[in-house]
Amino acid sequence: TPLNVMEKTRRLLSFELFIVSFTVLFQELALIRWLPGQVRVLAYFPNLILLSSFLGLGIGSLRAGKRSLLWIWPVALLAVVAAAYGCQGIAFTQETVTEHLWFLYEDLGAEAPVVQSIRLPILLFFVLNALCFIAPGQLVADRLQSMRAHAATLWGYCWDLAGSLVGVIAFAIVGYSGIFPVVWFGVVALCAAVFVGFRARRWAVFVPFVLAVLAIVSVAEKAEHYSPYYALSTVDRPNGPGFSVLTNGSHHQK
């Protein structure tokens, strides 16, 4: 009956809205944690990734009801992790005598290339990170519009908030468990796969890009342990007993 069809449609929309809202928050926190560990300068501008995520979500929301931009999602994720991997060996500095450069980049060594500006990585990753959220922003807006069309606007917002809260809780559990980033991005990929559907062309784009993302994240890994806040590693002191503790590659303590 028409009522049964409408109820099934609402359930499907609720499920999809929950999943994409979960993924938005989980991906946002994953990038906020992972990018500063690869590109040191980003760790000192903690709201940069957050603000660019909001920008991407806003742009995606403005695309509600228009041609799907789902293909941008895996492409943008690959672009941001590849750029981070490419920049992880560069020491970006702010041209100031108060900056103890090799405390910030103790894991690189004195032979690492030095770029006398922090503007390039800030602008680059602000843009690339925003691109990662355009597709999920469009998905959220499309599902909210569809819920409103089925006279379930309030339920739409409920599922949106529920997915977001569960995404935050899930990443908090991941953070306290010390699980490595390749798993974080694997969770994002599994959730994004829900929206690929049954089109072979979409899978032909999605699978290779996702595998490339996971491969780069795995190869880029330098940490020995993940605390709830930092990527941690240790370096033996060559001229004495003990060792140095590095957080996100920067000197923390001996």
Disulfide bonds with the S-S distance in Angstrom:
none
